[in-house]
């Protein structure tokens, strides 16, 4: 297919004149974008609005794994693991430019652990069925050390090697948006829903939203309105019903990013049981090492959650138990937190172990549909179930789901070198753009190899509106090295200002806002900020 029309100004014009819609989707994270793709590919007239940028919240802050969940297997949630493993295989087929196989090693310090984990992972392999991507095996102590140099060898009995999936979450989100647009969907970022429109019988018949850039207000009608706002689902539900039982209990997960040399260049590390019973990963990602995650229940939600010192300390302390040369706070390149919209239990609990990782789908008496919970790996299946439910609730003409085989924008089976791989088929278009103007071939600061043409492309074809949009969710530099991302900000701001026709005041404001944001991704020992 040709490059989709993924232009914000054009989308605003469509939103203004094309009402009524079949679907109005609130929320531009994994779930909302997945629903938009499903609805649009079935041929329904689809509109999605997001209050900030696509994947601003939870969906850009995951552990970057496409997996069934070894932890969930240990908890006995076989159904969730089975569905997730099958969805992992579908994503590998539909977005091979973004998802790939990653090998993992579990170091074992007792013979009991060796057999326990091997048997469990053999079951994990078996549950994947025809979507199995590798064979779990026992490896010797010598092999374990060769795969993970610097592993603590005191009492080491070898390890278990297994295979799972890895991906780039925010890049997938952008590609899902482009895919929905290719099939006729209209998507808008920086549009905040302010009200639900209802008829005389109290049925939801549309939404009112505000364009955050201009302040312009819109009202559109829709056969079905879907609330897919992640940790913000209760906020939207309050627009429908003043008092309701909260659907979610947020859990905060923190990740620490350090130099890849602390682990090695081949396998990822999986620690199956930390001191408090969690699972912790050390995963090579975009040339760095991602350590995490924590799992802390919290009572508030935010677009920019901040990691707690205790979470950072926990990750570093756990790493020090397994690595002979563990990273210290001074070695942290970036630290970020994300909030998981876990489905709330029926009673108050301080343990996230009692909160479901599966999703919840409900229809209010008003007809408002809400989907919450779940995880990135199962986004497609969640979307399918939601659209099926919406068709029935909204009285739409049924149409079959197509997303098991729909290729996600950028689909490319032949991998390209370096960061170009994550653009898939778009890489050639970006390079062609650079060939037209030597200025677009200029390297961005920071040493990551990115060029000016990439930023231009992101403004023109990926709906990037701010420096943060580019450096956080399209190039991912904020999550890889916050300090270097601040070096890149001035150049990125000037490129964007040219494309968006902004003035010097805008450039200055963008740089200031971005630097303030980025400092929050570094420990206070590095920034000097208490």
N, C-alpha and C positions, 0 to 999 in steps of 0.2 A: 504493500500500500504506500501511497505518497505520504509526505510529512503532514500530520494532522494540523488543523487550524486550532491552535492552542494559544489564543490571543485574548487577553483580558478585555480590551476595549470591544472587540467583536462579541465576546460572550455577554458583556453588559447590554449591548444592543439587542441581542437575542432574548435576554431575560426580560427586557422591557416590552417587546412586541409579540412574543410567542406564547404567552399564557392563553389557555390553560395547559398544564403539563400532565403527563401520566404520573411521573414520579418527581417529588421534590425531596432531595436528600440533604440533611443537615449534618455536616461533618466531613472533613477532607483528610481523614487518616486512613489506615489500612481498610477498615470496615466500610466506611462510606465510599471510598474509591472503588473497592471491590463491588459494592452494590451498583455503583454507576456503570461499571463495565458490564455487569450481568444484565442490567435493565436495558442499556443501550444496545448491546449485542442481540437482545431479543427483539429489538425494533421499537421499544417504548420511548416516548418523548421524555427525556431525562434532564433534570437540572440538579446540580450539586452546588452548595454554598458552604464555604469554610471561613470562620471568623478571623483566622490569621493566614499563614501560609500552609500549603499542603504538607502534612506530616510534621507540623511544628511540634506537636506534643509527643505522646508515647511512641508514635509510629516511626520516629527517627532516632529513638533512644533505646533500641532493643540490644540484645546480646549478639545480634547479626547471625542468628542460627535459624535454619529451616530444618526443623527436627520434630520427631515424635515426642520427645521428652523422656529421657532416661529416668529422671526424677519421678515423673508421673507413673511410669511403669512400676517403680519401686513402691509407689503409693497405692498401686492396684487399680489405677484408672485406665484399664485396658482399652475401653471404648475410645477415649480421647487419643491415646497413643496410636491406635489402629487408624483412626481417621486422619491424624496428622501425618503419619508415615505415607499414606496414600496421597495426601495433598502435596507432600514433599516431592513425590515422583512427578505429579502433574506440573508443579512449578518448574522442575528441572526441564521438562519438555517444552513448556510455554515461554520460559524466560532464561534460556541457557547463557545469555550474556551477563546475567546478574546473579544466578545461583550456580554453585559448583560444589563438588564433593570435597570434604575436608576430613583428613584422618585425625583421630584423637587417641591419646594414650592415657590410661588410668594406671598410675604407679601402685603396685601392691606391696604391702609390707607384712603380709601374713598369707599362708597357704589357703586359709579359709576365705580370705577376701578374693584371692586369685580365682578360686572356683565359683564363688558366689557371683562375682561380676561377670565371669565368662558365661555362666549358665544364663544369667539375666540378659546379657547382650545377644546371646544366641536366640533367645526368645524375641528380642527386639528385631533381629534380622528376619526371623520367620514371619513376624507380624507384617513386615513390609511387603511380603508376597512378591509379585512381579515387579514391584518398585524397589526391590532391594538394591543397594548401591555398593555393597562391599561385604566382606566376610570377617566377622569378629574372630580374633585369634589371640592366643597367649604368646607373648614375646619374652625372651630371656632378659636377665639383668643387664647383660652386655648390650643387647639390642635397645633396651630402654634408655640406657645412658647415651648410646649413639644417636638416638632420635631426639632426646631432650638433654643436651649437654647442661651440666650444672644441677641435675636432679639430685636430691639428697639420697645417697646410696646406703646410709646407715639402716640396716635391716631390710633393704630392698630385695624382694623375691621375684622381681620381674614386673611385667605389666600386661594389660589387656589393650589391644589395639582394635578400634572399631571405626566406623565411618558414618558421617552424618552430613548435613548440608550447611553451607554458609552463603550469605547473600548481603547485598547492600540495601538496607531497608528504605531509606529516603529516596534513593534512585529508583527503586521499584515503585514507590508511591507516585513519583513524577511520570514514570512510564505507564502506570495504570491510568492516570489522568489523560495522557495522550491517547491511550487506547480507547477510552470512553469517547473522546472527542472524534477519533477516527470513525466511530460508528454513530456519530450524530449527537452525542451528548454535549451538554453545555456545562462548563465548570467554572467556578469563580472563587478565587481566594480573596482575603481581606473584605469579606462581606459577612456581617454579624446579624444573625436572626434576632429580632426584637419582639416578635409576636407571632402567635398562631391565629390564622383567620378561621372563623367558624360560621356555620349557617345558623338559622333560627332554631335548629334542633340540637345545637351544641356539637355538631360534627365538624371536625377539622377539614377545611377545604383549601388550605393554602398557607403561605407564610409571608410575613413582612420582614424585610431585612434592609440594612443600611450599608452602603458602600463606604468603607472606612477611609478611603482616600479622598473622596469628595463630599461626603456627608449626604449624598443623594439617597432618598428612600424609595424602596420598591415594594410592591405588593403583587404576588402572583398566586394564581389558583392552581391546584393540583388534585388529581384523583386520590393520590396517596402521599402522605408526608411521613418520612422516615427519620427518626432520631438516632443518628450513629455518631454521637459526639464523644465517645470514650468516657473519660473521667468527668465530663460535663453533662452526662445524660440527665442527671437529676435537675440541673439548671433548666434544661428544655422542658422536662416534665412539669416543672413548676409553672411554666407558661400555660400548661394545660389544666393542671390541678394544683391548687394552692398548697394543699397538704397531702403528702404521699409518703409511703415507706421507701426510704432510700434503696436504690437498686444495687449500688456499688459500694465497695469498701476499698479505697485506693491502697495500693502497696507501692512503696518506693524502691526502685532498684538503681543502684549506683555502679558505675563502671570507671575504672582507672586505666588510662592509656600511657604506656611507657615504650621505650625503645625495644624493638623486636629481639635484640641481642640477648635480652634477659632469659629468653626461652629457647631460641633456635629458629631455624627457617623452615622446618618441615611439619612436624605434628603439632596439634593443639594439645593442651593439658586439660584433663578433666579430673577434678577432685570430687569424688562422689559423696563425701560426707565430711563437712567441716565441723568445727568444734560445737556449733549450735545446730547441726543437723541439716544444713543447706548443701546445695551443690555449687561449686565454684569452677569457672572456666578461665583458662589462659589461651587466647585465640589470636593467631596471626591475622591481621586485617589491614589492608592497604599499606603494607610495609611497616606497621607498628604492631604492638602487642596489646590486646584488650583483655583486662582482668576484671572479672565480675561474675555474677552480680549479687547484690544484697537483696534482702526481701523484708522490708520493714513496713508494717501497717501504719498508716497515717490518717489523720482526720480531716485534712484540708487538701485542696487541689489547686494547681497553678500551671500556667503555660511554661514557666521557667523554675521548676523545682530545684532546690540547691542541695547538694550532697551534705550529709552530716559528717562531722569529723570522725564520729564513731564508725561510720560506714567505711570511710577511707582507711582508717586504722585496721578495721577488720580484714579488708581485702589484702593490705600489705602484710599484716601479721600472718594470715593464712598462707600467702605466697612464700613467706620466709620459712614456713614449716617444711616446704617441699623443694625449695631452691637454695643452693649453697651460696649464691650471690644474688640475693633478692633485691628488688628495687626499693628505694627509699622515697620519702616525700619529695626530696629535691629532684628526683628523676621523673616525676610526673609531668607529662606533656599536656594532658587534658584530663579532666574529671567531669563526668556528667551524670545526671540523674534523670530517670523517667518514671512516670506513674502508670502502673498497670491498672486498668479498670476491671478489677476482679469482681465477679458477681458476689454480692454480700450474703452472708449467712443469715438465717432467721433470727439469730440472737447475737448480741454483742460478743466479740471475741478479740483477743489480742494476738492470736496466732493466725498467720496467713495460711498455715497448713489446713485450716478449717474453711477456707474460702475457695470456692470452685474456680478452676482454671478454664472450665468450659463456658460456653456463652449462654445467655438468656435472651429469649425472643418473646415479646409480649405485645398485645394490642389493647390499647386503652378503650374504654367505652366511647370516647370521642372519635375513634378510628386512628389515632396517632400510633404508629408502630415504633417500638424501641428495641434496639439490639445492643447488647453490652456484653463485656467479658470476652473470652476467647484469646487468640494469639495470632501473630502474623502468619504462621504456617497454615492455619486453617481459614484464612481470610476468604478464599474463594468459596469454600463450602458454606461458610456463614452467609455470604452474599446470596448464594443460590437459595438457601432456606428462607432468607428474608424476603427476596423477591417473590418466591412462591407464596409465602404468607400474605404479602402485599397484594398480589393479584387476586387472591380470594377475598381479602378484606375490602379491597377497593372496587370489586366488581369488574375488573379488567378482563379483556379477552385473553385466555391462557395462551402462552407461547413457551416452547421448550427452552430450557437452559442450554447455552452453547459454550460456556467458558471452560469446559474440560479440554477443549481442543483449540480455543482461540489463542493465537499467538500474541503475546504482549509486545507492545511497541518497542522496537529496537532488536527484536528477535534475531539472533545470529548464533549459529552453532560453532563457527570457526573463531577461536579466541584471538584477540589482538593483544599486542604487547602493552604492559603497564596499565595506566588509568584509562587508556582508550577502550579497553575491553568493556567497561561499564556503560559505554554509549551504544554498544552493539552496532547496528546498521547506521546509526546517526554519525558515527565517527568519520565516515567518508565524506558526509555532507559538511561537517565542521572543518575538516581538512581542506575541502574544496573552497570553503569560505575564506580560510586563511590564505590559500593560494591566490586569491583575487587581490589581496592587499598586503604588502610586506609588513605593515604596522600591526596587522592581526596575527602575525607569526611571533610577535615579541613575547618572551617568557614573562610570566608573572613572578614577583619576588617570592622567596620562601624555599626554592629548590625542589619543588614537587613536580616540575616539568609541565605545568599547565601553561596554556598560551591565551593571549587576548581574545582570540576567536571563540574560545569556549564561553567566555562571559557574554559576548555578543549573542551567541547562539542561545544561551539561557534566558536572556531578556526577550529575544524574538520568538523562541519556540518552546520555552519551558516555564513561562509566566513568572520569572523572577522579578521582584519589584524592589527589593532592598539588598543592601550588602550582606545582611544576615542570610537572606534567602540563598545567595550564591555560595557563601563561604561555609554555611552550616549544613544545608540540605542538598546542594547540587555538587559542589566540589568536596564537601565533607571535611575541609581543613580545620574548622573549629573543633571537631571531635578528634582530630589526629594530632594537632599541635596548636594550641590556642595562641601561644606567643607568636608563632610564625604567621598565623592567620591575621594577627594585627598588623604585621608587616605588609601583608597583601591588601589590606582594607583600602588604603588611599588610592591605589591603582585601580582596584575593582570599582570603587565609587566613581572615579572619573570616566571609566569606560561606560558604566551604567548611565551616568548623567548625559552622556552624548546620545545614547540610544533612547532614553526616556525624555529627552529635552528638558533636563533639570539644570538649575543654576548653581552658583558657587555656595550659596546658603544651604542648599540641599546636600551638596557634597560634604560640607563641614559638619552638618547635623548627622549625616549617615555615619561618618567616621567616628564622631563622638559617641553616638549610640552604640555602634558596634564594639568599640574598645571597652566601654562600660560592661557590655554583655560578656565579652571574651574574658575579661579579668575574673569573672565568676566561674570560669572553667579551669582556673588554676588555684592551687592551694594558697592560703594566705601567707605561707612561708616564702612563696615565690613572688607574689604580687606585693606583699607588705601591707595588704588590706586586712584589717581585723574582721 
